[in-house]
């Protein structure tokens, strides 16, 4: 799907990743604005867990995109 998007918009893969990040942050802000109390707290916990999982799972190869440092560098988020 994202490859199709890159081809259709004539963007590099990294540009598509940046666009997806912008969209996710924007949508997260909209969700934040709609929630309150326990629901908002649960959303925040879920969001942190979801992002952390995908940053740490080698399956997604995010270290190859220079979004996080490699395991040899303590896997710190830049």
Buried (B, 14 or more C-beta within 10 A) or exposed (E): EEEEBBEEEEBEEEEBBEBEEEEEEEEBEEBEEEEEEEEBEEBBEEBEEEEEEEBBEEEBEBBEEEBBEEEEEEEEEE
